[in-house]
Amino acid sequence: MNVYRVSGRLKAFIFFFSIVLILIFGSLLLVPFVTLPPDSRILELYSFCCSSIYLNALVVLLAIVIIALALILLINVFVRRVIFTNDSIISRNIFSTRKLAYGEIKGYKINNSMLYIVTNSNEKKQIAINLVSLERTNNLIRSLEVRFTNLDF
């Protein structure tokens, strides 16, 4: 069984990027509840951009959405995997797990750093794998070359 995960550098980048987003927009949510000095830059900015109640609600909604997206991105980077077992290929991410038995696979295609594992029937969806985000992609492609046909040729 071979397990392919997100590369360490990409994990570190997404981790720090998500933490920065969460801190920035989380602190923006705290501005109305914290007493700040009257000459504070953040208070001036908040007063300027949120002068009406609609803009205030929009900024709060935008901050919550960005924090939620950062959390989803952070969780997904640690959950994302492609697993080659003795009889199937499993692709896991935060929202879905797709499993294709070797008998259901027609072949594979590589297009613009995306790997598509194509199925025999229209009932099962193909698996799309971003080759840039995973580590040891050469081993992954070699494993596919041994078992399946390249549909690019």
For each residue, the residues with C-beta under 8 A, 3 or more apart:
1: 83 84 85 86
2: 83 84 139 140 143
3: 81 82 83 84
4: 81 82 83 84 134 135 136 137 139 140
5: 80 81 134 135
6: 10 11 77 78 80 133 134 135
7: 10 11 133 134 135
8: 11 12 135
9: 12 13
10: 6 7 13 14 77 133
11: 6 7 8 14 15 77 78
12: 8 9 15 16
13: 9 10 16 17
14: 10 11 17 18 73 74 77
15: 11 12 18 19 74 77
16: 12 13 19 20
17: 13 14 20 21 70
18: 14 15 21 22 70 71 73 74
19: 15 16 22 23 74
20: 16 17 23 24
21: 17 18 24 25 66 67 70
22: 18 19 25 26 67 70 71
23: 19 20 26 27
24: 20 21 27 28
25: 21 22 28 29 62 63 66 67 70
26: 22 23 29 30 63 67
27: 23 24 30 31
28: 24 25 31 46 59 63
29: 25 26 60 63 64 67
30: 26 27 33 34
31: 27 28 34 36 42 43 46
32: 46
33: 30
34: 30 31
35:
36: 31 40 42 43
37: 40 43
38: 43
39: 44
40: 36 37 43 44
41: 44 45
42: 31 36 45 46
43: 31 36 37 38 40 46 47
44: 39 40 41 47 48
45: 41 42 48 49
46: 28 31 32 42 43 49 50
47: 43 44 50 51
48: 44 45 51
49: 45 46 55 59
50: 46 47 55 56 59
51: 47 48 55
52: 55 56
53: 56 57
54: 57 58
55: 49 50 51 52 58 59
56: 50 52 53 59 60
57: 53 54 60 61
58: 54 55 61 62
59: 28 49 50 55 56 62 63
60: 29 56 57 63 64
61: 57 58 64 65
62: 25 58 59 65 66
63: 25 26 28 29 59 60 66 67
64: 29 60 61 67 68
65: 61 62 68 69
66: 21 25 62 63 69 70
67: 21 22 25 26 29 63 64 70 71
68: 64 65 71 72
69: 65 66 72 73
70: 17 18 21 22 25 66 67 73 74
71: 18 22 67 68 74 75
72: 68 69 75 76 94
73: 14 18 69 70 76 77
74: 14 15 18 19 70 71 77 78
75: 71 72 78 79 94
76: 72 73 79 80 93 94
77: 6 10 11 14 15 73 74 80
78: 6 11 74 75
79: 75 76 92 93 94
80: 5 6 76 77 92 93 94 133
81: 3 4 5 90 91 92
82: 3 4 89 90 91 92 129 134 140
83: 1 2 3 4 89 90 91 92
84: 1 2 3 4 89 140 143
85: 1 88 89 90
86: 1
87: 101 102
88: 85 99 100 101 102
89: 82 83 84 85 99 100 102 105 117 127
90: 81 82 83 85 97 98 99
91: 81 82 83 97 98 99 127 129
92: 79 80 81 82 83 96 97
93: 76 79 80 96 97
94: 72 75 76 79 80
95:
96: 92 93
97: 90 91 92 93
98: 90 91 125 127
99: 88 89 90 91
100: 88 89 104 105 117 119 124 127
101: 87 88 104 105
102: 87 88 89 105 147
103: 120
104: 100 101 119 120 121 124
105: 89 100 101 102 108 117 118 119 120 147 148
106: 118 119 120 148 149 151
107: 118 148 149 150 151
108: 105 115 116 117 118 144 148 149 150 151
109: 115 116 118 150 151 152
110: 113 114 115 116 131 141 150 152
111: 114 116 152
112:
113: 110 130 131 132
114: 110 111 128 129 130 131
115: 108 109 110 128 129 130 131 140 141 144
116: 108 109 110 111 126 127 128 129
117: 89 100 105 108 126 127 128 129 144 148
118: 105 106 107 108 109 126 151
119: 100 104 105 106 122 123 124 125 126
120: 103 104 105 106
121: 104 124
122: 119
123: 119
124: 100 104 119 121
125: 98 119
126: 116 117 118 119
127: 89 91 98 100 116 117
128: 114 115 116 117
129: 82 91 114 115 116 117 134 140
130: 113 114 115 133 134
131: 110 113 114 115 134 137 140 141
132: 113
133: 6 7 10 80 130
134: 4 5 6 7 82 129 130 131 137 140
135: 4 5 6 7 8
136: 4 139 140
137: 4 131 134 140 141
138: 141 142
139: 2 4 136 142 143
140: 2 4 82 84 115 129 131 134 136 137 143 144
141: 110 115 131 137 138 144 145
142: 138 139 145 146
143: 2 84 139 140 146 147
144: 108 115 117 140 141 147 148
145: 141 142 148 150
146: 142 143
147: 102 105 143 144
148: 105 106 107 108 117 144 145
149: 106 107 108
150: 107 108 109 110 145 153
151: 106 107 108 109 118
152: 109 110 111
153: 150
